[in-house]
Amino acid sequence: MSSSPSPSSSPPASPSSSGQQHPIGLYLKVWGLLFVLSTLSYLVDYFHFQGYLRWGLILAFMLLKAGLIVAVFMHMAWERLALVYAILVPPLAVLVLVGLMAAEADHTFITRLLFFR
Amino acid sequence: MNTTLSMASPPSAAASASAAVGWRGLVSDWSSDREAFHVSWGKAMMWIFLLSDTFIFSCFLTGYMTVRVSTTVPWPNPSQVFALHVGGAEVPLLLIAIMTFVLISSSGTMAMAVNCAYRRDRINAAALMIVTATLGETFVAMQAFEWSKLILEEGIRPWGNPMGAAQFGSAFFMITGFHGLHVTAGVIYLLVVATRLLRGRYEQTGNYQIVEIAGLYWHFVDLVWVFIFALFYLW
């Protein structure tokens, strides 16, 4: 995967296009934050939180961790909006699939209760 | 990209159409000499690959949600299934927690490898990438341990298990197996790039973006684990 002679792959002259160089301290902070968030989500299970509190906390920590990884480790925070939207918007379509399949699964569940028990 | 530059005459419409030959011509015609993202092709392609991979894992997790919601048999409690005996006490999800921390640490070392690579410190970049690959391999080894424990001691199979819903096994082996495959591929990828760094392959061009591109893949593997950890193990 050596670089082709395209103009945008020049060495870190233009930080917006190719050279994503950021202070190591930032990476270390995010690293520590990810550790803390992982510990917190583990503690949710350890202390047996139940119901909406459990699911809310799990989802909140999950999304925070995912956001930190994508934004800082994968440098999405410094990319151009054209790339950010091209990558981050399409996965939202998955939410439609999740909604449809949740309705479908509920329906299957009720049908099974009615006819197979 | 600049196939028309080599022509002596000023580019008329007919001349530029005939200048584009072969695959290179096809690509330049279709892209109309434009770049949408202003990043190198390698980075753009890696992002697009990761986008497609996102959909694959999303489909797995959605399928898991569907079978879990629709089953009338109780779902095995992951907190107990994945518990470890430490000193006589049962610690829930201990191995999974350790695996999570190992993978996050590997993401951290990978980010620092990218930083070193852009400072053209190729020795440290390669060393950090090898550390990352080692942590990744540790993760895979712990996963192999977990799988053999579940299969041999707890009798979990893709078609059934003694604890409850039969779909637990198929969802578990499919999702974690596919993720483990990604980690394994990532370890190989990182080692290949690290070897090339050490051999000085990128010294001539001074372009070390390959490390960032490999890093994108590795962080994605960590990202997927965040979702698997939350939705499969903790839910």
HADDOCK unambig.tbl for C-alpha pairs under 7 A between the chains (distance, minus, plus):
assign (segid A and resid 8 and name CA) (segid B and resid 38 and name CA) 6.60 0.50 0.50
assign (segid A and resid 8 and name CA) (segid B and resid 39 and name CA) 6.10 0.50 0.50
assign (segid A and resid 8 and name CA) (segid B and resid 40 and name CA) 5.66 0.50 0.50
assign (segid A and resid 9 and name CA) (segid B and resid 40 and name CA) 5.32 0.50 0.50
assign (segid A and resid 10 and name CA) (segid B and resid 207 and name CA) 6.65 0.50 0.50
assign (segid A and resid 11 and name CA) (segid B and resid 206 and name CA) 6.16 0.50 0.50
assign (segid A and resid 11 and name CA) (segid B and resid 207 and name CA) 5.13 0.50 0.50
assign (segid A and resid 17 and name CA) (segid B and resid 38 and name CA) 5.99 0.50 0.50
assign (segid A and resid 17 and name CA) (segid B and resid 39 and name CA) 5.22 0.50 0.50
assign (segid A and resid 18 and name CA) (segid B and resid 39 and name CA) 6.14 0.50 0.50
assign (segid A and resid 18 and name CA) (segid B and resid 40 and name CA) 6.99 0.50 0.50
assign (segid A and resid 19 and name CA) (segid B and resid 118 and name CA) 6.77 0.50 0.50
assign (segid A and resid 21 and name CA) (segid B and resid 115 and name CA) 5.99 0.50 0.50
assign (segid A and resid 21 and name CA) (segid B and resid 118 and name CA) 6.44 0.50 0.50
assign (segid A and resid 22 and name CA) (segid B and resid 115 and name CA) 6.92 0.50 0.50
assign (segid A and resid 24 and name CA) (segid B and resid 112 and name CA) 6.54 0.50 0.50
assign (segid A and resid 27 and name CA) (segid B and resid 108 and name CA) 6.86 0.50 0.50
assign (segid A and resid 27 and name CA) (segid B and resid 111 and name CA) 6.72 0.50 0.50
assign (segid A and resid 31 and name CA) (segid B and resid 108 and name CA) 5.76 0.50 0.50
assign (segid A and resid 35 and name CA) (segid B and resid 101 and name CA) 6.82 0.50 0.50
assign (segid A and resid 42 and name CA) (segid B and resid 97 and name CA) 6.87 0.50 0.50
assign (segid A and resid 45 and name CA) (segid B and resid 234 and name CA) 6.34 0.50 0.50
assign (segid A and resid 46 and name CA) (segid B and resid 92 and name CA) 6.78 0.50 0.50
assign (segid A and resid 58 and name CA) (segid B and resid 230 and name CA) 6.07 0.50 0.50
assign (segid A and resid 62 and name CA) (segid B and resid 226 and name CA) 6.21 0.50 0.50
assign (segid A and resid 62 and name CA) (segid B and resid 227 and name CA) 6.49 0.50 0.50
assign (segid A and resid 62 and name CA) (segid B and resid 230 and name CA) 6.25 0.50 0.50
assign (segid A and resid 66 and name CA) (segid B and resid 223 and name CA) 5.87 0.50 0.50
assign (segid A and resid 66 and name CA) (segid B and resid 226 and name CA) 6.78 0.50 0.50
assign (segid A and resid 69 and name CA) (segid B and resid 219 and name CA) 6.89 0.50 0.50
assign (segid A and resid 69 and name CA) (segid B and resid 223 and name CA) 6.72 0.50 0.50
assign (segid A and resid 73 and name CA) (segid B and resid 111 and name CA) 6.04 0.50 0.50
assign (segid A and resid 73 and name CA) (segid B and resid 219 and name CA) 6.84 0.50 0.50
assign (segid A and resid 74 and name CA) (segid B and resid 216 and name CA) 5.61 0.50 0.50
assign (segid A and resid 74 and name CA) (segid B and resid 219 and name CA) 6.66 0.50 0.50
assign (segid A and resid 82 and name CA) (segid B and resid 37 and name CA) 6.09 0.50 0.50
assign (segid A and resid 83 and name CA) (segid B and resid 37 and name CA) 5.65 0.50 0.50
assign (segid A and resid 87 and name CA) (segid B and resid 51 and name CA) 6.25 0.50 0.50
assign (segid A and resid 91 and name CA) (segid B and resid 55 and name CA) 6.98 0.50 0.50
assign (segid A and resid 94 and name CA) (segid B and resid 58 and name CA) 6.91 0.50 0.50
assign (segid A and resid 98 and name CA) (segid B and resid 62 and name CA) 5.98 0.50 0.50
assign (segid A and resid 101 and name CA) (segid B and resid 66 and name CA) 6.10 0.50 0.50
assign (segid A and resid 102 and name CA) (segid B and resid 66 and name CA) 6.32 0.50 0.50
assign (segid A and resid 105 and name CA) (segid B and resid 66 and name CA) 5.16 0.50 0.50
assign (segid A and resid 105 and name CA) (segid B and resid 69 and name CA) 5.76 0.50 0.50
assign (segid A and resid 105 and name CA) (segid B and resid 70 and name CA) 4.75 0.50 0.50
assign (segid A and resid 106 and name CA) (segid B and resid 69 and name CA) 6.55 0.50 0.50
assign (segid A and resid 106 and name CA) (segid B and resid 70 and name CA) 5.98 0.50 0.50
assign (segid A and resid 108 and name CA) (segid B and resid 70 and name CA) 5.58 0.50 0.50
assign (segid A and resid 109 and name CA) (segid B and resid 70 and name CA) 4.27 0.50 0.50
assign (segid A and resid 109 and name CA) (segid B and resid 71 and name CA) 6.19 0.50 0.50
assign (segid A and resid 109 and name CA) (segid B and resid 72 and name CA) 6.61 0.50 0.50
